[in-house]
Amino acid sequence: TPILYTDNVLMTVNDDGLVLDIVQKLGPSNTARIVSRIGMSRAHAEKLVQELGKLLAMTKGQKKTGD
């Protein structure tokens, strides 16, 4: 599975959910392109925020997670 690197994330949110536009800068210009769009419910987004926060706190200073 390819890894799509992001320089920026654009977020659109409403009462039903949110969409994350994963953006990658193109070279030295100010041009960027959306490399992925991810949509989810508000409940799923809240779980993502919680779990990502835990993972970042737990692995601070580590170079790698998982096996």
Residue pairs with C-beta under 8 A, 6 or more apart in sequence:
4 22
4 24
4 35
4 36
5 24
5 35
6 22
6 23
6 24
6 35
7 23
7 24
7 25
7 32
8 23
8 25
8 32
9 20
9 21
9 22
9 23
10 20
10 21
10 23
10 34
11 18
11 19
11 20
11 21
12 18
12 19
12 21
13 19
13 42
13 45
15 42
16 41
16 42
17 39
17 40
17 41
17 42
17 44
17 45
18 39
18 40
18 42
18 45
19 37
19 38
19 39
20 37
20 38
20 39
20 40
21 34
21 36
21 37
22 34
22 35
22 36
22 37
22 38
23 32
23 33
23 34
23 35
24 32
24 33
24 35
25 31
25 32
26 32
26 33
40 48
55 65
59 65
